[in-house]
Amino acid sequence: MYRSLIGIYLINAAFSFKERNRRVNVFPITLGPYGSNLSNVIKVIGPLMHQLDGATELMINGEKTMVCAFTIAYIGDMPQQNENASFLS
């Protein structure tokens, strides 16, 4: 059975156009059912994004690393993203 999903992705805005469009630089944050309200999906991931916005310490490869990733815009379920990530649109 085929079911549609809403995808929320993290894409680094500092990359050039070519780098932003590489599949390796598109990070899926979450998937939600297509029939759900996007604001409900954002409400669920909001606390995580708020924590990253203010900088948080993460353990990466056994090293403590300070990470700060502020949100410029929320984008999701866009045909170009689906094509870049090899998802059906």
Buried (B, 14 or more C-beta within 10 A) or exposed (E): EEEEBBBBBBBEEEEEEEEBBEEEBBEEBBBBEEEEEEEEBBEEBEEEBEEBEEEBEEEEEEEEEEEEBEBEEBEBBEEEBBEBEEBEE
